Amino acid sequence: MNILIASDMEGATGVVDWDHVMPERPDYPRFCRLLTGDINAAARGAFAGGAKRVSVTDGHNTSRNILIEELDGRVTLNCGSPMPALSMVHGVDRGVDGVLFIGYHARAGAQNAILDHTWSDARVANLWINDRLFGEAALNAAVCGQFNAPVVMISGDQTACAEARDMLGDLETAVVKTAVGRMAAECLPPSVTAGLIEQAAKRAVERLQSGTAPAPFIVPAPIVMTLEFYKSEMADKAMTLPGARRAQDRKVQYNADDMLTIYHAFRAMVGMAR
């Protein structure tokens, strides 16, 4: 049983502010340690549930947030940026049986969601795929689905976990904080969240082995992506991608027959929109 832990940071234990997740801010090292603790808890649970191999992909910012010196010695770490092909789910194409999302956040515009955004807080206003509103959890899960790997567990605030269940099915969740706004939450201490994450990961891997975990998240072709930017000039820049077409105002569309092409187009257009 080969498990990938795909991590972000905004949904980690205790995080409620951008100061907690940005490398230039003084609080950042402290929250790197808390994120690493969440990942270690997920790894312990995955191994306890029957995993034989666990790898971790650091998916936040420049992918240099996890403290390798404090990481569980049984796992391998994918870090550094850019990871050109698969970014936040790097490694899912290597025979992964199931994926755990750790430290995830809700989509842009979600209510009562810590640091809600979709990929870029400064550029992406909304993302629709086949007319359904997507956040990062659904987007990355759809890429995992391209490789027949289901997302079987998520940790984050209550809104991120509910969003994932709505999009991906009956996966295991670990709610580490209850958001009451974008930058305020009732947070559980790491001594408590570690147990929640470990037990959810254990249940997820056990369900994966027993055949009761959610199926891979497959987006049916043909796929239409609609990406809405915050400013019209961002849409202007994104239009330089071959195959992109202007939908309306700040919205740009792209069509493809597979999710991996859509993922690459999304990342390229967001990059162009700086």
C-alpha positions in Angstrom: 0.0 0.0 0.0 1.7 3.2 -1.3 0.3 6.4 0.3 1.0 10.0 -0.7 0.6 12.8 1.8 0.0 16.0 -0.1 0.3 19.0 2.2 -0.6 22.6 2.2 -0.2 25.0 5.2 -3.2 27.3 5.7 -5.2 24.4 7.1 -2.5 23.3 9.6 -2.9 23.2 13.3 -3.2 26.7 14.8 -2.8 28.7 11.5 -5.2 31.7 11.3 -3.2 34.4 9.6 -0.9 35.0 6.6 1.8 35.9 9.1 1.8 32.2 10.1 2.5 30.9 6.6 4.8 33.4 4.9 8.6 32.8 5.1 9.4 36.5 5.7 7.2 36.7 8.8 8.6 36.0 12.3 5.9 33.5 13.2 6.6 31.3 10.2 9.2 28.9 11.7 6.9 28.1 14.6 4.1 27.1 12.2 6.4 25.1 10.0 7.0 23.0 13.2 3.2 22.6 13.7 2.7 21.6 10.1 5.5 19.0 10.3 3.7 17.7 13.4 0.5 17.3 11.5 2.3 15.4 8.7 4.0 13.1 11.2 0.6 12.3 12.7 -0.8 11.4 9.3 2.2 9.3 8.6 1.9 7.4 11.9 -1.8 6.8 11.1 -1.1 5.6 7.5 1.5 3.1 8.7 -0.8 1.9 11.5 -3.5 1.4 8.9 -1.4 -0.8 6.7 0.7 1.5 4.5 4.0 0.0 3.4 5.4 3.2 1.8 4.5 6.8 2.6 5.8 9.9 0.7 5.1 13.5 1.4 4.8 16.4 -1.0 5.3 19.9 0.4 2.7 21.9 -1.6 2.7 25.3 0.1 4.3 28.4 -1.5 7.9 27.4 -2.6 7.5 23.9 -1.1 10.2 24.4 1.6 8.1 24.5 4.7 8.4 21.0 6.2 11.2 20.5 8.7 12.9 17.4 7.4 15.0 17.1 10.6 11.8 16.5 12.5 10.1 14.3 9.9 9.1 10.7 10.6 12.1 8.7 9.5 10.0 6.2 7.5 8.8 8.7 4.9 10.4 10.5 1.9 9.9 14.2 1.2 9.3 15.9 -2.1 10.2 19.6 -1.7 11.5 22.6 -3.6 10.0 24.6 -6.4 9.0 24.4 -9.1 7.8 20.8 -9.4 7.0 21.1 -13.0 4.7 18.3 -13.8 2.3 17.7 -10.9 3.1 20.5 -8.4 1.0 20.0 -5.2 0.5 16.3 -5.9 4.0 15.5 -7.2 4.6 11.8 -7.0 1.0 10.7 -7.5 2.0 9.2 -10.8 4.3 6.7 -9.1 1.9 3.9 -8.3 0.1 5.6 -5.4 -2.9 3.8 -4.0 -4.4 6.6 -2.0 -3.8 10.3 -1.1 -4.1 12.2 2.2 -4.5 16.0 2.1 -3.0 17.6 5.2 -3.3 21.3 6.0 -5.8 22.1 3.3 -8.0 25.2 3.1 -11.3 26.1 1.5 -11.9 27.6 -1.9 -11.8 31.4 -2.6 -14.9 33.1 -1.3 -15.9 30.5 1.2 -17.5 31.7 4.4 -15.9 30.9 7.8 -12.8 29.5 6.2 -9.3 30.3 7.3 -7.3 32.1 4.6 -9.7 30.9 1.9 -8.3 31.1 -1.7 -7.8 29.1 -4.8 -4.1 28.8 -5.6 -3.4 32.5 -5.7 -5.0 34.9 -3.2 -4.0 37.8 -5.4 -5.1 36.5 -8.8 -7.8 33.8 -8.8 -11.3 35.0 -7.9 -13.1 31.7 -9.0 -12.4 28.5 -10.8 -15.1 26.4 -12.5 -14.5 23.0 -14.1 -17.5 21.7 -16.1 -19.5 24.5 -14.6 -18.8 23.3 -11.0 -17.0 25.6 -8.6 -13.6 24.1 -7.6 -11.1 24.9 -4.9 -7.6 23.5 -4.5 -8.8 20.3 -2.9 -11.0 19.4 -5.8 -8.5 20.5 -8.4 -5.7 18.4 -7.0 -8.0 15.5 -6.3 -9.0 15.6 -10.0 -5.3 15.3 -11.0 -5.0 12.4 -8.6 -8.0 10.8 -10.3 -6.2 11.0 -13.6 -3.8 8.4 -12.1 -6.6 6.4 -10.4 -5.6 7.5 -7.0 -8.4 8.5 -4.6 -8.2 11.2 -2.0 -9.2 9.3 1.2 -8.6 11.9 4.0 -8.3 15.6 4.6 -7.3 17.8 7.5 -8.1 21.5 7.9 -10.9 23.7 9.2 -14.5 22.6 9.2 -15.3 24.4 5.9 -12.4 22.9 4.0 -13.4 19.4 5.3 -17.0 19.9 4.4 -16.1 21.2 0.9 -13.9 18.1 0.3 -16.7 15.7 1.4 -19.2 17.5 -0.9 -16.9 17.3 -3.9 -15.0 14.0 -3.3 -17.4 11.8 -1.3 -17.3 10.1 2.1 -13.6 10.6 2.9 -12.2 10.7 6.4 -11.7 14.2 7.9 -9.8 15.7 10.8 -11.1 19.1 11.8 -8.2 20.9 13.5 -10.0 24.3 14.0 -13.4 25.8 13.6 -13.2 29.0 11.6 -15.4 31.9 12.6 -14.1 34.2 9.9 -11.2 34.4 7.4 -8.6 35.0 10.0 -10.2 33.8 13.3 -10.9 30.3 14.6 -11.4 28.2 17.6 -8.2 26.2 17.5 -7.4 22.8 19.0 -3.9 22.4 20.5 -1.4 20.1 18.7 -1.6 17.5 21.5 -5.3 17.1 20.4 -5.0 17.5 16.6 -2.2 14.9 16.4 -4.6 12.3 17.6 -7.4 13.4 15.3 -5.2 13.4 12.3 -3.5 10.1 13.2 -6.8 8.3 13.7 -8.4 9.7 10.5 -5.4 8.7 8.5 -5.5 5.2 10.0 -9.2 4.8 9.2 -8.6 6.1 5.7 -5.9 3.6 4.8 -7.9 0.7 6.4 -10.9 1.7 4.3 -8.7 1.8 1.2 -7.6 -1.7 1.9 -11.1 -3.0 2.6 -12.5 -1.3 -0.6 -14.8 1.1 1.3 -12.9 4.3 0.6 -14.2 6.9 -1.9 -13.5 6.2 -5.5 -11.0 8.3 -7.5 -12.4 11.7 -8.4 -12.8 11.6 -12.2 -13.8 14.7 -14.2 -15.6 13.5 -17.3 -14.4 14.7 -20.7 -14.7 17.0 -22.5 -13.5 19.3 -19.8 -14.2 23.0 -19.8 -12.2 25.2 -17.3 -13.4 28.7 -16.6 -10.9 30.8 -14.7 -12.0 34.2 -13.3 -9.3 36.6 -12.3 -9.5 39.6 -10.0 -8.5 42.1 -12.6 -9.2 42.3 -16.3 -5.5 42.9 -17.1 -4.8 39.5 -15.6 -7.2 37.9 -18.0 -5.5 39.9 -20.8 -2.2 38.3 -19.9 -3.7 34.8 -19.5 -5.0 35.1 -23.1 -1.5 34.7 -24.4 -1.7 30.9 -23.7 -2.4 29.1 -26.9 -5.9 27.6 -26.8 -7.3 30.1 -24.2 -10.4 32.1 -25.1 -12.0 35.0 -23.4 -15.4 34.1 -21.9 -16.5 37.4 -20.4 -14.8 40.3 -18.7 -12.3 38.7 -16.3 -13.0 35.1 -17.3 -10.8 33.0 -19.5 -11.8 29.5 -20.7 -9.8 26.5 -21.8 -10.9 23.1 -23.1 -9.2 19.7 -23.0 -10.0 16.0 -22.9 -7.9 15.2 -19.8 -7.5 16.7 -16.4 -3.7 16.9 -16.5 -3.8 19.2 -19.5 -6.4 21.4 -17.7 -4.1 21.5 -14.6 -1.1 22.6 -16.7 -3.2 25.2 -18.5 -4.6 26.5 -15.1 -1.1 26.8 -13.6 0.3 28.5 -16.8 -2.5 31.1 -16.9 -2.2 31.9 -13.2 1.6 32.3 -13.7 1.1 34.6 -16.7 -1.4 36.8 -14.8 1.2 38.3 -12.5 
